[in-house]
Amino acid sequence: MAKTTLSVPEIHCDHCRAAIEGALSPIDGVEGVDVDLEARVVRVEHDDELALGSVVEAIEDQGYDVPGRDAYMRA
């Protein structure tokens, strides 16, 4: 099991939290999602084999930018 923290500077409310949790939770390999509004980060607990690009794309599909996304798209 691995844990990854992604910066998502645009998140600020419970709607943001619900949108991201709803988008990430169904992804195979995602075991847990913690959206920290104060720190503006998303912490994902996941299988080691999970391609993090799928997580980044799911966040972006909800309308949020993920700075440094290129590093995760290779994973």
Secondary structure, DSSP 8 states (H G I E B T S, - for coil): -EEEEEE-TT--SHHHHHHHHHHHTTSTTEEEEEEETTTTEEEEEE-TT--HHHHHHHHHHTT---TTHHHHHT-
